[in-house]
Amino acid sequence: MLTTRETDVLQLLSTGSSYKKISSQLGISLHTVGTHIKNSYRKLEVHSGAAAVMRAVQLGLLPSSYGGKS
């Protein structure tokens, strides 16, 4: 369902990373981060980062340990 890169971006988003930090960590542009997030939202049929992470965990696309800072 999600590409490997979309999953990588969602994993980092779930830890509270900013788009800029995600961009730096993955070596991709801010625009590309936004594109991956937008595509993930569309595929998961959600409208927010929190909802995307929750849906990805429910679908087994992210481990249940994801979902925010401890």
N, C-alpha and C positions, 0 to 999 in steps of 0.2 A: 504494500500500500504506500508507505513513505519510502523515499530513497534513503540511502545510508546517510547522505549529507543532511537531509531534512531531519533525520533522527538525531544526528550529532548536534544540530542547531537547537532542537527542542530540549535535548539533555542539558545543554548549557543554559538555555532560557529557564529551565526548571530550577536551576541553582541561583537564579536572580542575576545572572550575567546580563550586562547591557549589550545592545547591538554592537557597540564599538568594541567591547571586550570579546564578544563572540567573533567578530571580524578579525581581530588581532590573533586570537587563539587558533582559529581555523585557517588563517592566511587567505581570507576572501574579503571582497569589498563590502562596505555597508549596504550597498544596493543589493548585492547577492544575498546577504543575510535577510534583508527584507523580503526578497523574492522567495527564499526558502520558507520563511515563516508564513507568508501569504499563501503559498502552495499547500503548506501543512494545514492551515486553517480550512482551506477549501476541501481538501481530501478528508479531513476529520469532521467537517461540517460544524465548525465552531467559530466564535467571533472574538476570542481572547486567548492570551497566552496560558492563563490558568486553566481554562476549559480545554485547550489543546493538550496540555500536559496530562490532565485528568483522563481525557478520552484515550490518549496514547497508552497510559498505564492500564486502563480498563481493557484495551484491545491487546495487551501484552507486547506492545511495541517499545515500551520503556519499563524497566524494572520498577516495582512498587516503592523502592527506596528513593526514587525521584519525586519531585513535587514541591521543592522549596528548600530553603535553608533550615538547618536544624537549630 
